Amino acid sequence: MCGGAVLLDWLDGPIARRLGTSPAGAVYDLEADSWLTLSAAAAATVWGGLPARCLTAPVLRYPLLARALRHLPYEEVFASEPRWARWTGIAQMLLFTAALAPFGGRATRGAVRLAAPVVAPVQAAVMLALHHRLGPGRARG
Amino acid sequence: MRRRARRGPAGAEVAGWAAFLLYVAAVFCLRRALDRR
């Protein structure tokens, strides 16, 4: 199911560009991606043995978004996101995938154990840094 | 025989990751193809 969701996540953009985009579609795309990340994090924590702190970044996203929306329109919240932020998100999704991999053996579990204490706080720090860039000062300016 | 049994899970793990990487590569190619047309 996770693999299917990732497939649709990757293909929804090109399909939308071919068929025509809309502001609502852009919102649904981002929110569905975030819901996928949160669901994968919850599944990886419950079934994949990841520590609960790996839920921090996917959960933190929602209060930070709510706070940013108090002074910025939705489309501007994500407009200036740097490219490197995408890579930490991919690393996080890879961690969840590895934790849930049905073929995961000793090597996979070892890699997950080593990566989790790095990837989870880095992603949370990236989210806080991105939110800081959108501070009310910048919105007023 | 015993050695074979010990190698089995590691082989399945490598095959699983190889299949996963192939899947990711296939989706990536499909995405690029959709964007090019």
Backbone of each chain as nested JSON, in Angstrom:
{
  "chains": [
    {"id": "A", "residues": [
      {"number": 1, "name": "MET", "atoms": {"N": [0.839, -1.205, 0.0], "CA": [0.0, 0.0, 0.0], "C": [0.873, 1.254, 0.0]}},
      {"number": 2, "name": "CYS", "atoms": {"N": [1.946, 1.185, 0.81], "CA": [2.875, 2.317, 0.885], "C": [3.524, 2.542, -0.493]}},
      {"number": 3, "name": "GLY", "atoms": {"N": [3.895, 1.437, -1.149], "CA": [4.515, 1.528, -2.48], "C": [3.562, 2.147, -3.486]}},
      {"number": 4, "name": "GLY", "atoms": {"N": [2.297, 1.754, -3.407], "CA": [1.291, 2.306, -4.306], "C": [1.079, 3.788, -4.059]}},
      {"number": 5, "name": "ALA", "atoms": {"N": [1.093, 4.166, -2.786], "CA": [0.905, 5.581, -2.436], "C": [2.072, 6.42, -2.951]}},
      {"number": 6, "name": "VAL", "atoms": {"N": [3.3, 5.868, -2.833], "CA": [4.479, 6.596, -3.33], "C": [4.405, 6.733, -4.851]}},
      {"number": 7, "name": "LEU", "atoms": {"N": [3.947, 5.659, -5.521], "CA": [3.785, 5.698, -6.981], "C": [2.853, 6.84, -7.379]}},
      {"number": 8, "name": "LEU", "atoms": {"N": [1.701, 6.913, -6.709], "CA": [0.724, 7.957, -7.036], "C": [1.258, 9.334, -6.67]}},
      {"number": 9, "name": "ASP", "atoms": {"N": [2.012, 9.396, -5.57], "CA": [2.6, 10.664, -5.138], "C": [3.547, 11.198, -6.208]}},
      {"number": 10, "name": "TRP", "atoms": {"N": [4.323, 10.317, -6.811], "CA": [5.284, 10.737, -7.834], "C": [4.616, 11.082, -9.157]}},
      {"number": 11, "name": "LEU", "atoms": {"N": [3.522, 10.394, -9.46], "CA": [2.922, 10.563, -10.781], "C": [1.82, 11.614, -10.811]}},
      {"number": 12, "name": "ASP", "atoms": {"N": [1.319, 12.016, -9.643], "CA": [0.191, 12.96, -9.664], "C": [0.584, 14.31, -10.281]}},
      {"number": 13, "name": "GLY", "atoms": {"N": [1.836, 14.736, -10.043], "CA": [2.297, 16.019, -10.599], "C": [2.29, 16.018, -12.123]}},
      {"number": 14, "name": "PRO", "atoms": {"N": [3.025, 15.068, -12.769], "CA": [3.025, 15.034, -14.239], "C": [1.637, 14.846, -14.837]}},
      {"number": 15, "name": "ILE", "atoms": {"N": [0.807, 14.023, -14.183], "CA": [-0.559, 13.794, -14.703], "C": [-1.358, 15.099, -14.63]}},
      {"number": 16, "name": "ALA", "atoms": {"N": [-1.212, 15.806, -13.49], "CA": [-1.935, 17.077, -13.34], "C": [-1.451, 18.098, -14.369]}},
      {"number": 17, "name": "ARG", "atoms": {"N": [-0.138, 18.125, -14.619], "CA": [0.384, 19.089, -15.603], "C": [-0.142, 18.786, -17.003]}},
      {"number": 18, "name": "ARG", "atoms": {"N": [-0.364, 17.507, -17.283], "CA": [-0.891, 17.132, -18.611], "C": [-2.373, 17.451, -18.737]}},
      {"number": 19, "name": "LEU", "atoms": {"N": [-3.103, 17.219, -17.656], "CA": [-4.564, 17.371, -17.725], "C": [-5.031, 18.769, -17.319]}},
      {"number": 20, "name": "GLY", "atoms": {"N": [-4.149, 19.515, -16.674], "CA": [-4.527, 20.859, -16.226], "C": [-4.525, 20.945, -14.707]}},
      {"number": 21, "name": "THR", "atoms": {"N": [-3.82, 21.966, -14.206], "CA": [-3.712, 22.127, -12.752], "C": [-4.758, 23.115, -12.245]}},
      {"number": 22, "name": "SER", "atoms": {"N": [-4.947, 23.093, -10.939], "CA": [-5.856, 24.057, -10.308], "C": [-5.301, 24.384, -8.931]}},
      {"number": 23, "name": "PRO", "atoms": {"N": [-5.671, 25.524, -8.357], "CA": [-5.191, 25.854, -7.004], "C": [-5.611, 24.8, -5.982]}},
      {"number": 24, "name": "ALA", "atoms": {"N": [-6.834, 24.277, -6.122], "CA": [-7.295, 23.247, -5.178], "C": [-6.459, 21.98, -5.334]}},
      {"number": 25, "name": "GLY", "atoms": {"N": [-6.098, 21.646, -6.584], "CA": [-5.279, 20.452, -6.837], "C": [-3.927, 20.562, -6.166]}},
      {"number": 26, "name": "ALA", "atoms": {"N": [-3.355, 21.77, -6.193], "CA": [-2.044, 21.971, -5.556], "C": [-2.134, 21.752, -4.044]}},
      {"number": 27, "name": "VAL", "atoms": {"N": [-3.256, 22.218, -3.458], "CA": [-3.453, 22.034, -2.009], "C": [-3.627, 20.546, -1.702]}},
      {"number": 28, "name": "TYR", "atoms": {"N": [-4.498, 19.866, -2.48], "CA": [-4.737, 18.43, -2.246], "C": [-3.441, 17.639, -2.391]}},
      {"number": 29, "name": "ASP", "atoms": {"N": [-2.619, 18.027, -3.386], "CA": [-1.361, 17.312, -3.629], "C": [-0.468, 17.377, -2.391]}},
      {"number": 30, "name": "LEU", "atoms": {"N": [-0.247, 18.593, -1.879], "CA": [0.633, 18.755, -0.716], "C": [0.067, 18.094, 0.526]}},
      {"number": 31, "name": "GLU", "atoms": {"N": [-1.248, 18.229, 0.714], "CA": [-1.85, 17.648, 1.921], "C": [-1.865, 16.117, 1.853]}},
      {"number": 32, "name": "ALA", "atoms": {"N": [-2.093, 15.579, 0.646], "CA": [-2.06, 14.115, 0.504], "C": [-0.642, 13.596, 0.757]}},
      {"number": 33, "name": "ASP", "atoms": {"N": [0.369, 14.336, 0.274], "CA": [1.762, 13.936, 0.516], "C": [2.048, 13.912, 2.018]}},
      {"number": 34, "name": "SER", "atoms": {"N": [1.586, 14.932, 2.72], "CA": [1.837, 15.014, 4.161], "C": [1.097, 13.915, 4.909]}},
      {"number": 35, "name": "TRP", "atoms": {"N": [-0.11, 13.618, 4.435], "CA": [-0.891, 12.549, 5.063], "C": [-0.204, 11.202, 4.858]}},
      {"number": 36, "name": "LEU", "atoms": {"N": [0.37, 11.025, 3.667], "CA": [1.124, 9.798, 3.373], "C": [2.33, 9.689, 4.318]}},
      {"number": 37, "name": "THR", "atoms": {"N": [3.05, 10.796, 4.505], "CA": [4.224, 10.783, 5.392], "C": [3.803, 10.455, 6.824]}},
      {"number": 38, "name": "LEU", "atoms": {"N": [2.724, 11.088, 7.276], "CA": [2.259, 10.848, 8.651], "C": [1.798, 9.396, 8.825]}},
      {"number": 39, "name": "SER", "atoms": {"N": [1.067, 8.876, 7.833], "CA": [0.59, 7.485, 7.908], "C": [1.77, 6.523, 7.904]}},
      {"number": 40, "name": "ALA", "atoms": {"N": [2.752, 6.794, 7.036], "CA": [3.93, 5.912, 6.962], "C": [4.707, 5.969, 8.28]}},
      {"number": 41, "name": "ALA", "atoms": {"N": [4.81, 7.165, 8.869], "CA": [5.525, 7.31, 10.145], "C": [4.811, 6.531, 11.243]}},
      {"number": 42, "name": "ALA", "atoms": {"N": [3.48, 6.631, 11.28], "CA": [2.713, 5.907, 12.299], "C": [2.868, 4.402, 12.107]}},
      {"number": 43, "name": "ALA", "atoms": {"N": [2.776, 3.95, 10.848], "CA": [2.914, 2.514, 10.565], "C": [4.319, 2.033, 10.926]}},
      {"number": 44, "name": "ALA", "atoms": {"N": [5.335, 2.83, 10.583], "CA": [6.724, 2.429, 10.863], "C": [6.995, 2.405, 12.366]}},
      {"number": 45, "name": "THR", "atoms": {"N": [6.3, 3.261, 13.114], "CA": [6.469, 3.283, 14.573], "C": [5.779, 2.076, 15.212]}},
      {"number": 46, "name": "VAL", "atoms": {"N": [4.558, 1.785, 14.744], "CA": [3.776, 0.699, 15.352], "C": [4.27, -0.671, 14.871]}},
      {"number": 47, "name": "TRP", "atoms": {"N": [4.467, -0.811, 13.563], "CA": [4.792, -2.134, 13.001], "C": [6.275, -2.299, 12.675]}},
      {"number": 48, "name": "GLY", "atoms": {"N": [6.977, -1.183, 12.479], "CA": [8.379, -1.282, 12.039], "C": [9.381, -1.113, 13.165]}},
      {"number": 49, "name": "GLY", "atoms": {"N": [8.88, -0.869, 14.388], "CA": [9.778, -0.768, 15.53], "C": [10.557, 0.532, 15.619]}},
      {"number": 50, "name": "LEU", "atoms": {"N": [10.164, 1.55, 14.861], "CA": [10.857, 2.839, 14.959], "C": [10.482, 3.521, 16.271]}},
      {"number": 51, "name": "PRO", "atoms": {"N": [11.413, 4.287, 16.868], "CA": [11.047, 5.015, 18.09], "C": [9.985, 6.073, 17.798]}},
      {"number": 52, "name": "ALA", "atoms": {"N": [9.157, 6.345, 18.797], "CA": [8.032, 7.274, 18.604], "C": [8.51, 8.676, 18.214]}},
      {"number": 53, "name": "ARG", "atoms": {"N": [9.77, 9.019, 18.55], "CA": [10.241, 10.372, 18.199], "C": [10.308, 10.583, 16.679]}},
      {"number": 54, "name": "CYS", "atoms": {"N": [10.257, 9.474, 15.907], "CA": [10.243, 9.604, 14.447], "C": [8.938, 10.214, 13.946]}},
      {"number": 55, "name": "LEU", "atoms": {"N": [7.942, 10.279, 14.831], "CA": [6.666, 10.919, 14.471], "C": [6.739, 12.437, 14.62]}},
      {"number": 56, "name": "THR", "atoms": {"N": [7.806, 12.928, 15.265], "CA": [7.88, 14.357, 15.593], "C": [7.705, 15.245, 14.355]}},
      {"number": 57, "name": "ALA", "atoms": {"N": [8.552, 15.04, 13.338], "CA": [8.501, 15.929, 12.17], "C": [7.156, 15.837, 11.426]}},
      {"number": 58, "name": "PRO", "atoms": {"N": [6.658, 14.612, 11.12], "CA": [5.37, 14.556, 10.414], "C": [4.218, 15.181, 11.201]}},
      {"number": 59, "name": "VAL", "atoms": {"N": [4.266, 15.074, 12.555], "CA": [3.194, 15.674, 13.367], "C": [3.42, 17.184, 13.492]}},
      {"number": 60, "name": "LEU", "atoms": {"N": [4.677, 17.572, 13.669], "CA": [5.042, 18.99, 13.845], "C": [4.597, 19.844, 12.657]}},
      {"number": 61, "name": "ARG", "atoms": {"N": [4.534, 19.213, 11.497], "CA": [4.183, 19.926, 10.27], "C": [2.84, 20.662, 10.413]}},
      {"number": 62, "name": "TYR", "atoms": {"N": [1.874, 20.032, 11.121], "CA": [0.526, 20.6, 11.171], "C": [0.426, 21.857, 12.06]}},
      {"number": 63, "name": "PRO", "atoms": {"N": [0.941, 21.844, 13.296], "CA": [0.916, 23.109, 14.058], "C": [1.754, 24.204, 13.404]}},
      {"number": 64, "name": "LEU", "atoms": {"N": [2.881, 23.819, 12.761], "CA": [3.701, 24.845, 12.096], "C": [2.957, 25.442, 10.907]}},
      {"number": 65, "name": "LEU", "atoms": {"N": [2.247, 24.589, 10.159], "CA": [1.458, 25.086, 9.027], "C": [0.346, 26.008, 9.526]}},
      {"number": 66, "name": "ALA", "atoms": {"N": [-0.34, 25.585, 10.599], "CA": [-1.427, 26.406, 11.149], "C": [-0.892, 27.772, 11.582]}},
      {"number": 67, "name": "ARG", "atoms": {"N": [0.307, 27.767, 12.171], "CA": [0.905, 29.026, 12.637], "C": [1.275, 29.915, 11.444]}},
      {"number": 68, "name": "ALA", "atoms": {"N": [1.847, 29.294, 10.396], "CA": [2.252, 30.063, 9.212], "C": [1.04, 30.643, 8.498]}},
      {"number": 69, "name": "LEU", "atoms": {"N": [-0.076, 29.89, 8.509], "CA": [-1.282, 30.355, 7.809], "C": [-1.92, 31.565, 8.487]}},
      {"number": 70, "name": "ARG", "atoms": {"N": [-1.48, 31.866, 9.701], "CA": [-2.032, 33.056, 10.369], "C": [-1.556, 34.337, 9.705]}},
      {"number": 71, "name": "HIS", "atoms": {"N": [-0.401, 34.269, 9.022], "CA": [0.094, 35.494, 8.393], "C": [0.467, 35.337, 6.923]}},
      {"number": 72, "name": "LEU", "atoms": {"N": [0.28, 34.134, 6.358], "CA": [0.618, 33.918, 4.949], "C": [-0.47, 33.086, 4.277]}},
      {"number": 73, "name": "PRO", "atoms": {"N": [-0.752, 33.341, 2.976], "CA": [-1.671, 32.451, 2.264], "C": [-1.001, 31.093, 2.02]}},
      {"number": 74, "name": "TYR", "atoms": {"N": [-1.811, 30.051, 1.88], "CA": [-1.305, 28.678, 1.773], "C": [-0.212, 28.537, 0.711]}},
      {"number": 75, "name": "GLU", "atoms": {"N": [-0.46, 29.088, -0.492], "CA": [0.482, 28.855, -1.59], "C": [1.852, 29.485, -1.328]}},
      {"number": 76, "name": "GLU", "atoms": {"N": [1.861, 30.541, -0.494], "CA": [3.143, 31.194, -0.205], "C": [3.95, 30.454, 0.859]}},
      {"number": 77, "name": "VAL", "atoms": {"N": [3.253, 29.638, 1.653], "CA": [3.951, 28.902, 2.716], "C": [5.002, 27.973, 2.109]}},
      {"number": 78, "name": "PHE", "atoms": {"N": [4.658, 27.352, 0.975], "CA": [5.557, 26.357, 0.383], "C": [6.309, 26.886, -0.84]}},
      {"number": 79, "name": "ALA", "atoms": {"N": [6.007, 28.136, -1.235], "CA": [6.569, 28.649, -2.486], "C": [8.093, 28.752, -2.449]}},
      {"number": 80, "name": "SER", "atoms": {"N": [8.648, 29.125, -1.294], "CA": [10.098, 29.397, -1.262], "C": [10.888, 28.238, -0.654]}},
      {"number": 81, "name": "GLU", "atoms": {"N": [10.292, 27.048, -0.654], "CA": [10.99, 25.917, -0.047], "C": [12.224, 25.558, -0.869]}},
      {"number": 82, "name": "PRO", "atoms": {"N": [13.403, 25.523, -0.236], "CA": [14.609, 25.193, -1.005], "C": [14.628, 23.724, -1.431]}},
      {"number": 83, "name": "ARG", "atoms": {"N": [15.437, 23.427, -2.456], "CA": [15.503, 22.075, -3.016], "C": [16.032, 21.06, -2.017]}},
      {"number": 84, "name": "TRP", "atoms": {"N": [17.006, 21.496, -1.179], "CA": [17.609, 20.541, -0.244], "C": [16.592, 20.024, 0.767]}},
      {"number": 85, "name": "ALA", "atoms": {"N": [15.542, 20.812, 1.01], "CA": [14.533, 20.371, 1.971], "C": [13.838, 19.109, 1.473]}},
      {"number": 86, "name": "ARG", "atoms": {"N": [13.766, 18.98, 0.162], "CA": [13.133, 17.799, -0.427], "C": [13.943, 16.54, -0.101]}},
      {"number": 87, "name": "TRP", "atoms": {"N": [15.271, 16.697, -0.079], "CA": [16.137, 15.53, 0.138], "C": [16.026, 14.987, 1.557]}},
      {"number": 88, "name": "THR", "atoms": {"N": [15.855, 15.874, 2.523], "CA": [15.687, 15.359, 3.891], "C": [14.337, 14.639, 4.014]}},
      {"number": 89, "name": "GLY", "atoms": {"N": [13.351, 15.119, 3.292], "CA": [12.046, 14.449, 3.266], "C": [12.152, 13.062, 2.638]}},
      {"number": 90, "name": "ILE", "atoms": {"N": [12.947, 12.974, 1.563], "CA": [13.14, 11.672, 0.899], "C": [13.873, 10.716, 1.846]}},
      {"number": 91, "name": "ALA", "atoms": {"N": [14.883, 11.238, 2.573], "CA": [15.626, 10.4, 3.528], "C": [14.677, 9.874, 4.601]}},
      {"number": 92, "name": "GLN", "atoms": {"N": [13.767, 10.739, 5.051], "CA": [12.808, 10.328, 6.073], "C": [11.878, 9.231, 5.534]}},
      {"number": 93, "name": "MET", "atoms": {"N": [11.403, 9.419, 4.299], "CA": [10.498, 8.424, 3.71], "C": [11.224, 7.099, 3.493]}},
      {"number": 94, "name": "LEU", "atoms": {"N": [12.505, 7.189, 3.135], "CA": [13.314, 5.976, 2.957], "C": [13.469, 5.229, 4.281]}},
      {"number": 95, "name": "LEU", "atoms": {"N": [13.615, 5.984, 5.363], "CA": [13.71, 5.368, 6.692], "C": [12.418, 4.609, 7.022]}},
      {"number": 96, "name": "PHE", "atoms": {"N": [11.268, 5.241, 6.761], "CA": [9.985, 4.585, 7.031], "C": [9.834, 3.339, 6.152]}},
      {"number": 97, "name": "THR", "atoms": {"N": [10.244, 3.465, 4.881], "CA": [10.141, 2.325, 3.959], "C": [11.001, 1.171, 4.46]}},
      {"number": 98, "name": "ALA", "atoms": {"N": [12.228, 1.486, 4.894], "CA": [13.14, 0.44, 5.368], "C": [12.581, -0.231, 6.624]}},
      {"number": 99, "name": "ALA", "atoms": {"N": [12.004, 0.576, 7.513], "CA": [11.445, 0.011, 8.754], "C": [10.274, -0.919, 8.45]}},
      {"number": 100, "name": "LEU", "atoms": {"N": [9.537, -0.626, 7.368], "CA": [8.352, -1.42, 7.033], "C": [8.626, -2.505, 5.991]}},
      {"number": 101, "name": "ALA", "atoms": {"N": [9.866, -2.527, 5.441], "CA": [10.162, -3.449, 4.337], "C": [9.896, -4.899, 4.756]}},
      {"number": 102, "name": "PRO", "atoms": {"N": [9.02, -5.588, 4.034], "CA": [8.722, -6.974, 4.415], "C": [9.924, -7.891, 4.224]}},
      {"number": 103, "name": "PHE", "atoms": {"N": [10.885, -7.468, 3.385], "CA": [12.08, -8.276, 3.13], "C": [13.244, -7.854, 4.034]}},
      {"number": 104, "name": "GLY", "atoms": {"N": [12.985, -6.912, 4.937], "CA": [14.055, -6.385, 5.791], "C": [14.652, -7.455, 6.695]}},
      {"number": 105, "name": "GLY", "atoms": {"N": [15.943, -7.575, 6.665], "CA": [16.648, -8.543, 7.508], "C": [17.542, -7.83, 8.507]}},
      {"number": 106, "name": "ARG", "atoms": {"N": [18.604, -8.515, 8.913], "CA": [19.503, -7.937, 9.924], "C": [20.143, -6.638, 9.452]}},
      {"number": 107, "name": "ALA", "atoms": {"N": [20.59, -6.617, 8.179], "CA": [21.272, -5.423, 7.647], "C": [20.318, -4.228, 7.612]}},
      {"number": 108, "name": "THR", "atoms": {"N": [19.094, -4.476, 7.154], "CA": [18.104, -3.395, 7.074], "C": [17.776, -2.875, 8.471]}},
      {"number": 109, "name": "ARG", "atoms": {"N": [17.562, -3.809, 9.397], "CA": [17.221, -3.389, 10.769], "C": [18.378, -2.607, 11.402]}},
      {"number": 110, "name": "GLY", "atoms": {"N": [19.607, -3.046, 11.114], "CA": [20.783, -2.338, 11.63], "C": [20.871, -0.929, 11.057]}},
      {"number": 111, "name": "ALA", "atoms": {"N": [20.641, -0.82, 9.738], "CA": [20.696, 0.497, 9.091], "C": [19.606, 1.415, 9.654]}},
      {"number": 112, "name": "VAL", "atoms": {"N": [18.422, 0.857, 9.889], "CA": [17.314, 1.642, 10.447], "C": [17.675, 2.128, 11.853]}},
      {"number": 113, "name": "ARG", "atoms": {"N": [18.271, 1.215, 12.641], "CA": [18.658, 1.593, 14.017], "C": [19.683, 2.718, 14.019]}},
      {"number": 114, "name": "LEU", "atoms": {"N": [20.603, 2.687, 13.045], "CA": [21.631, 3.735, 12.972], "C": [21.069, 5.047, 12.418]}},
      {"number": 115, "name": "ALA", "atoms": {"N": [20.183, 4.934, 11.421], "CA": [19.701, 6.132, 10.722], "C": [18.636, 6.885, 11.513]}},
      {"number": 116, "name": "ALA", "atoms": {"N": [17.796, 6.157, 12.245], "CA": [16.654, 6.803, 12.924], "C": [17.072, 7.96, 13.846]}},
      {"number": 117, "name": "PRO", "atoms": {"N": [18.115, 7.805, 14.683], "CA": [18.471, 8.912, 15.575], "C": [19.038, 10.133, 14.842]}},
      {"number": 118, "name": "VAL", "atoms": {"N": [19.413, 9.96, 13.571], "CA": [19.938, 11.093, 12.785], "C": [18.822, 11.718, 11.956]}},
      {"number": 119, "name": "VAL", "atoms": {"N": [18.131, 10.868, 11.191], "CA": [17.142, 11.361, 10.217], "C": [15.986, 12.092, 10.911]}},
      {"number": 120, "name": "ALA", "atoms": {"N": [15.46, 11.501, 11.995], "CA": [14.278, 12.091, 12.637], "C": [14.56, 13.503, 13.185]}},
      {"number": 121, "name": "PRO", "atoms": {"N": [15.627, 13.72, 13.977], "CA": [15.863, 15.09, 14.461], "C": [16.258, 16.062, 13.36]}},
      {"number": 122, "name": "VAL", "atoms": {"N": [16.979, 15.563, 12.328], "CA": [17.356, 16.458, 11.217], "C": [16.102, 16.954, 10.507]}},
      {"number": 123, "name": "GLN", "atoms": {"N": [15.165, 16.047, 10.256], "CA": [13.934, 16.45, 9.557], "C": [13.134, 17.437, 10.414]}},
      {"number": 124, "name": "ALA", "atoms": {"N": [13.075, 17.187, 11.722], "CA": [12.365, 18.119, 12.607], "C": [13.062, 19.482, 12.595]}},
      {"number": 125, "name": "ALA", "atoms": {"N": [14.411, 19.475, 12.61], "CA": [15.163, 20.74, 12.58], "C": [14.934, 21.475, 11.263]}},
      {"number": 126, "name": "VAL", "atoms": {"N": [14.876, 20.72, 10.159], "CA": [14.633, 21.335, 8.846], "C": [13.257, 21.999, 8.829]}},
      {"number": 127, "name": "MET", "atoms": {"N": [12.258, 21.316, 9.394], "CA": [10.908, 21.887, 9.416], "C": [10.873, 23.175, 10.231]}},
      {"number": 128, "name": "LEU", "atoms": {"N": [11.573, 23.162, 11.367], "CA": [11.613, 24.371, 12.201], "C": [12.357, 25.496, 11.479]}},
      {"number": 129, "name": "ALA", "atoms": {"N": [13.456, 25.138, 10.78], "CA": [14.234, 26.156, 10.046], "C": [13.397, 26.753, 8.913]}},
      {"number": 130, "name": "LEU", "atoms": {"N": [12.664, 25.9, 8.19], "CA": [11.818, 26.391, 7.097], "C": [10.722, 27.296, 7.644]}},
      {"number": 131, "name": "HIS", "atoms": {"N": [10.181, 26.901, 8.798], "CA": [9.128, 27.713, 9.404], "C": [9.694, 29.066, 9.835]}},
      {"number": 132, "name": "HIS", "atoms": {"N": [10.928, 29.034, 10.372], "CA": [11.562, 30.277, 10.82], "C": [11.745, 31.249, 9.648]}},
      {"number": 133, "name": "ARG", "atoms": {"N": [12.064, 30.681, 8.462], "CA": [12.231, 31.525, 7.26], "C": [10.949, 32.263, 6.906]}},
      {"number": 134, "name": "LEU", "atoms": {"N": [9.806, 31.676, 7.293], "CA": [8.505, 32.283, 6.959], "C": [7.989, 33.187, 8.073]}},
      {"number": 135, "name": "GLY", "atoms": {"N": [8.86, 33.57, 8.994], "CA": [8.41, 34.316, 10.173], "C": [7.544, 35.52, 9.854]}},
      {"number": 136, "name": "PRO", "atoms": {"N": [6.787, 36.0, 10.846], "CA": [5.886, 37.133, 10.633], "C": [6.618, 38.366, 10.123]}},
      {"number": 137, "name": "GLY", "atoms": {"N": [7.882, 38.522, 10.514], "CA": [8.67, 39.671, 10.055], "C": [8.779, 39.705, 8.552]}},
      {"number": 138, "name": "ARG", "atoms": {"N": [9.027, 38.477, 7.969], "CA": [9.176, 38.38, 6.521], "C": [7.84, 38.659, 5.828]}},
      {"number": 139, "name": "ALA", "atoms": {"N": [6.763, 38.192, 6.457], "CA": [5.441, 38.387, 5.859], "C": [5.069, 39.871, 5.812]}},
      {"number": 140, "name": "ARG", "atoms": {"N": [5.443, 40.586, 6.882], "CA": [5.126, 42.021, 6.916], "C": [5.959, 42.767, 5.891]}},
      {"number": 141, "name": "GLY", "atoms": {"N": [7.245, 42.311, 5.759], "CA": [8.178, 43.009, 4.864], "C": [7.754, 42.795, 3.434]}}
    ]},
    {"id": "B", "residues": [
      {"number": 1, "name": "MET", "atoms": {"N": [24.769, -27.373, 3.653], "CA": [23.316, -27.161, 3.775], "C": [23.019, -26.061, 4.8]}},
      {"number": 2, "name": "ARG", "atoms": {"N": [23.756, -26.184, 5.936], "CA": [23.52, -25.189, 6.979], "C": [23.934, -23.796, 6.492]}},
      {"number": 3, "name": "ARG", "atoms": {"N": [25.075, -23.757, 5.733], "CA": [25.548, -22.469, 5.227], "C": [24.51, -21.841, 4.291]}},
      {"number": 4, "name": "ARG", "atoms": {"N": [23.912, -22.712, 3.464], "CA": [22.884, -22.251, 2.531], "C": [21.716, -21.608, 3.283]}},
      {"number": 5, "name": "ALA", "atoms": {"N": [21.301, -22.298, 4.34], "CA": [20.165, -21.8, 5.117], "C": [20.501, -20.452, 5.738]}},
      {"number": 6, "name": "ARG", "atoms": {"N": [21.769, -20.241, 6.113], "CA": [22.144, -18.961, 6.718], "C": [22.224, -17.867, 5.667]}},
      {"number": 7, "name": "ARG", "atoms": {"N": [22.562, -18.246, 4.421], "CA": [22.661, -17.236, 3.364], "C": [21.283, -16.798, 2.872]}},
      {"number": 8, "name": "GLY", "atoms": {"N": [20.304, -17.673, 2.999], "CA": [18.976, -17.423, 2.45], "C": [18.388, -16.075, 2.786]}},
      {"number": 9, "name": "PRO", "atoms": {"N": [18.241, -15.748, 4.084], "CA": [17.614, -14.478, 4.435], "C": [18.351, -13.263, 3.872]}},
      {"number": 10, "name": "ALA", "atoms": {"N": [19.709, -13.304, 3.877], "CA": [20.475, -12.18, 3.34], "C": [20.21, -12.036, 1.848]}},
      {"number": 11, "name": "GLY", "atoms": {"N": [20.132, -13.171, 1.144], "CA": [19.836, -13.139, -0.292], "C": [18.464, -12.547, -0.553]}},
      {"number": 12, "name": "ALA", "atoms": {"N": [17.507, -12.929, 0.266], "CA": [16.145, -12.402, 0.105], "C": [16.119, -10.898, 0.38]}},
      {"number": 13, "name": "GLU", "atoms": {"N": [16.942, -10.48, 1.327], "CA": [17.001, -9.052, 1.665], "C": [17.572, -8.243, 0.494]}},
      {"number": 14, "name": "VAL", "atoms": {"N": [18.675, -8.762, -0.077], "CA": [19.296, -8.075, -1.227], "C": [18.324, -8.059, -2.398]}},
      {"number": 15, "name": "ALA", "atoms": {"N": [17.661, -9.185, -2.653], "CA": [16.698, -9.253, -3.763], "C": [15.545, -8.28, -3.532]}},
      {"number": 16, "name": "GLY", "atoms": {"N": [15.112, -8.168, -2.277], "CA": [14.031, -7.242, -1.944], "C": [14.415, -5.798, -2.224]}},
      {"number": 17, "name": "TRP", "atoms": {"N": [15.61, -5.423, -1.806], "CA": [16.062, -4.046, -2.044], "C": [16.3, -3.791, -3.536]}},
      {"number": 18, "name": "ALA", "atoms": {"N": [16.805, -4.808, -4.233], "CA": [17.016, -4.665, -5.684], "C": [15.671, -4.441, -6.377]}},
      {"number": 19, "name": "ALA", "atoms": {"N": [14.663, -5.21, -5.974], "CA": [13.321, -5.056, -6.565], "C": [12.766, -3.669, -6.237]}},
      {"number": 20, "name": "PHE", "atoms": {"N": [13.006, -3.213, -5.014], "CA": [12.522, -1.89, -4.603], "C": [13.186, -0.791, -5.448]}},
      {"number": 21, "name": "LEU", "atoms": {"N": [14.51, -0.911, -5.645], "CA": [15.23, 0.091, -6.451], "C": [14.742, 0.079, -7.899]}},
      {"number": 22, "name": "LEU", "atoms": {"N": [14.486, -1.114, -8.43], "CA": [13.962, -1.213, -9.798], "C": [12.601, -0.535, -9.897]}},
      {"number": 23, "name": "TYR", "atoms": {"N": [11.791, -0.745, -8.881], "CA": [10.452, -0.138, -8.839], "C": [10.573, 1.396, -8.824]}},
      {"number": 24, "name": "VAL", "atoms": {"N": [11.467, 1.908, -7.976], "CA": [11.671, 3.362, -7.894], "C": [12.176, 3.899, -9.238]}},
      {"number": 25, "name": "ALA", "atoms": {"N": [13.131, 3.173, -9.87], "CA": [13.675, 3.611, -11.159], "C": [12.585, 3.617, -12.231]}},
      {"number": 26, "name": "ALA", "atoms": {"N": [11.721, 2.595, -12.207], "CA": [10.645, 2.51, -13.203], "C": [9.667, 3.675, -13.031]}},
      {"number": 27, "name": "VAL", "atoms": {"N": [9.328, 3.992, -11.781], "CA": [8.389, 5.105, -11.538], "C": [9.044, 6.424, -11.953]}},
      {"number": 28, "name": "PHE", "atoms": {"N": [10.346, 6.558, -11.665], "CA": [11.072, 7.774, -12.037], "C": [11.051, 7.957, -13.56]}},
      {"number": 29, "name": "CYS", "atoms": {"N": [11.305, 6.867, -14.313], "CA": [11.306, 6.933, -15.78], "C": [9.912, 7.288, -16.296]}},
      {"number": 30, "name": "LEU", "atoms": {"N": [8.896, 6.681, -15.685], "CA": [7.509, 6.953, -16.085], "C": [7.175, 8.428, -15.848]}},
      {"number": 31, "name": "ARG", "atoms": {"N": [7.632, 8.95, -14.732], "CA": [7.391, 10.352, -14.403], "C": [8.048, 11.268, -15.427]}},
      {"number": 32, "name": "ARG", "atoms": {"N": [9.287, 10.963, -15.779], "CA": [10.004, 11.771, -16.782], "C": [9.328, 11.694, -18.132]}},
      {"number": 33, "name": "ALA", "atoms": {"N": [8.882, 10.489, -18.507], "CA": [8.214, 10.294, -19.785], "C": [6.909, 11.105, -19.837]}},
      {"number": 34, "name": "LEU", "atoms": {"N": [6.172, 11.122, -18.731], "CA": [4.911, 11.879, -18.674], "C": [5.181, 13.375, -18.785]}},
      {"number": 35, "name": "ASP", "atoms": {"N": [6.297, 13.827, -18.188], "CA": [6.612, 15.259, -18.198], "C": [7.124, 15.714, -19.563]}},
      {"number": 36, "name": "ARG", "atoms": {"N": [7.765, 14.781, -20.31], "CA": [8.345, 15.158, -21.606], "C": [7.294, 15.36, -22.68]}},
      {"number": 37, "name": "ARG", "atoms": {"N": [6.272, 14.502, -22.659], "CA": [5.279, 14.531, -23.765], "C": [4.521, 15.832, -23.81]}}
    ]}
  ]
}
